[in-house]
Amino acid sequence: MNKKTLQDLSNIEGKVVLTRVDFNVPIKEGVITDTNRISAALPTIQYLLDKKSKVVLFTHLGRIDSEKSKDSKSVKIIAQKLVELSGWKVKFISETRGKKLEEAISNMKNSTIIMVENTRFEDVVNGKIVKNESKNNSKLGKYWASLGDVFVNDAFGTAHRSHASNVGIASNIKESSIGFLIEKEIKFLHNTISNPKRPFVVLLGGAKVSDKINVIEKLVKKADKVIIGTAMCYTFHLAMKKNIGNSLAEPNSVNLAKKLMKKYGDKLIITKDSNCSPTFADVKGEIHDEVPNGMIGMDAGPKTIKLVKKELKGAKTVVWNGPFGVSEFDNFKYATQTIAKTIAKLKGATTIIGGGDSAAAVISMGLSDKFSHVSTGGGASMEFLEGKVLPGIDVIQEK
Ligand code: AMP
């Protein structure tokens, strides 16, 4: 991959740089609960301001499937948070197209910032679901591209999607580059996987085997050990004819799980015991080797944690994606937190968290700086690790 980076752009002084960021932050009751994605894009914006360009920020927030859903999905609150975090002035435009936006851009001074309303507002027009943004409507991409001179993609979290605000703009503009964040993501994910220091241990947890099956196959070939955590392990437990009670599993993937275990033998390590609960609720659980009937496996148990610690001892490269339990619940976050602490203490190892809930756990524990890299994109990092082409990066001009 030899994509143009910010430093490869020609003189951007006075130019309008359309910048796709991923500010799709979690919001609870009107309050942003994690600002990591905003902070992660600051270096790119700072660079563009230092080069005296005019920065127009595009981001999506959540999914838009009706006019009503727009009420709680304005990115105005994100523009305010950006001001708070950076101290810059940010002009928020409550439109995704039209005269107000066009005039605001044409009146911009060098080194100033405009933030455009949620790009996914374009998915519903006059109450009709049209998915102009999410299905990369060609007119929309062209229109947005016409508002600027240069496109910078720094939204790693959506780079695996072909949307109007990334692929659409990039295909219709003279010059494009990736931002610092995507550059860093590529560097860590690509370099680490292509040339890992060994032992190389991969931990894969989270809900769905079917989402991660390709990545298991890809990584098990490169890694020394791949550890499968909850809830994915229950599909493997079914394949081993273990009792799983009412735990989350995918019976359709059982054959695949069998094949993987046969093919990769003891390279593939499956969670042993579970902390179980009678309901999917944040209650005190019980430890069992096999989940009893009527119960749900909610967290990895102590035998599993011991095994994971043993495998992680001396590891020189660790890639982790997906929590090892329902880490959103206080009673079932133990395994995920213990694993996070264990990885954080590894000496001289390259440690990468591939986004999503496991990254959220690490961030909330204040351990992010103990990891070599916390990826901002769950789905995107998984697809990247699978070796798939990410359209949002692929579309960017070569050096
Ligand atoms: P993923 O997006 O595939 O990484 O999955 C993350 C989700 O998996 C989180 O919301 C976790 O709560 C969920 N999860 C992890 N372990 C379990 C489990 N044992 N049962 C149900 N959900 C789980």
Residues whose N, C-alpha, C, O or C-beta is under 5 A from the ligand:
A	BS01	AMP	G205 G206 A207 K208 T230 A231 L248 G297 M298 D299 G322 P323 F324 G325 V326 S327 G356 D357
